[in-house]
């Protein structure tokens, strides 16, 4: 007795076509092209979840450094002195303080100088 795969194949194709929703041209409607596009999109999204972390860290460093440049202390010196004083704040928090609570950041700078 042979096995007919019509419903299984249809379901698998439907899953890929649904994932390709919003793509342009035949990439959204032709299974072969949609599958390639979805696989590549998956690779990019996996990679870029890691790249996103790098980019945010560099943004935080830029924000902290911009705040510190007026205060006459370099970024690396500030981070080093924070570590020496055992003030354990990450760069995300420091960047947020520099942007939204400059008075608190000023106190931190005064404490490490």
C-alpha positions in Angstrom: 0.0 0.0 0.0 1.5 3.4 -0.9 1.7 6.4 1.3 0.1 9.6 0.0 1.8 12.7 1.4 -0.6 15.3 0.0 -1.8 16.7 3.3 1.6 16.6 5.0 3.4 18.3 2.1 0.7 20.9 1.9 1.0 21.7 5.6 4.8 22.0 5.4 4.6 24.3 2.4 1.9 26.3 4.0 4.2 26.8 7.1 7.0 28.1 4.9 4.8 30.4 2.8 3.3 31.8 6.0 6.8 32.6 7.3 7.6 34.4 4.1 4.6 36.7 4.4 5.6 40.3 3.6 8.5 39.3 1.2 8.5 40.8 -2.3 8.0 39.1 -5.6 7.9 35.3 -5.9 9.7 34.9 -2.6 6.4 35.1 -0.8 4.4 32.7 -3.0 6.7 30.1 -4.7 7.7 27.4 -2.2 11.2 26.9 -3.4 12.1 30.6 -3.3 10.2 31.2 -0.1 12.1 28.4 1.6 15.5 29.9 0.6 14.4 33.3 1.7 13.1 32.1 5.1 16.3 30.1 5.8 18.5 33.1 4.9 16.3 35.4 7.1 16.7 32.9 9.9 20.5 33.1 9.6 20.5 36.9 9.6 18.1 37.1 12.6 20.3 34.6 14.6 23.5 36.5 13.8 22.0 39.9 14.4 20.7 39.1 17.8 24.3 38.9 18.8 25.4 41.9 16.8 22.6 43.9 18.5 24.3 43.4 21.9 27.6 44.7 20.5 26.0 47.7 19.0 24.2 48.7 22.2 27.3 48.3 24.3 29.2 50.7 22.0 26.3 53.2 22.0 26.4 53.2 25.9 30.1 53.8 25.8 29.7 56.7 23.4 27.0 58.2 25.7 29.1 57.8 28.8 32.2 59.2 27.1 30.2 62.2 25.8 29.1 63.0 29.3 32.6 62.6 30.8 34.4 64.7 28.1 33.0 67.9 29.8 34.1 66.7 33.2 37.8 66.4 32.3 38.0 62.6 32.8 38.4 60.0 30.1 36.1 57.0 29.8 38.7 54.4 30.5 40.0 56.3 33.5 36.4 56.6 34.8 35.7 52.9 34.4 39.0 51.9 36.0 38.4 54.1 39.0 34.8 52.7 39.4 36.3 49.2 39.5 38.9 50.3 42.1 36.2 51.8 44.3 34.1 48.6 43.8 31.2 50.6 42.4 29.5 47.9 40.4 27.4 49.6 37.7 27.2 48.3 34.2 27.5 50.5 31.1 23.8 50.4 30.4 22.9 51.9 33.8 25.8 54.5 33.5 24.6 55.6 30.0 21.0 55.9 31.3 22.2 58.0 34.3 24.3 60.2 32.0 21.3 60.8 29.7 18.4 61.1 32.2 19.9 61.9 35.6 23.0 64.0 35.0 23.1 65.2 38.7 23.5 61.6 39.9 26.2 61.0 37.3 28.0 64.2 38.5 28.1 62.7 42.0 29.6 59.5 40.7 32.3 61.4 38.8 33.1 63.5 41.9 33.3 60.3 44.0 35.8 58.6 41.7 38.0 61.7 41.0 
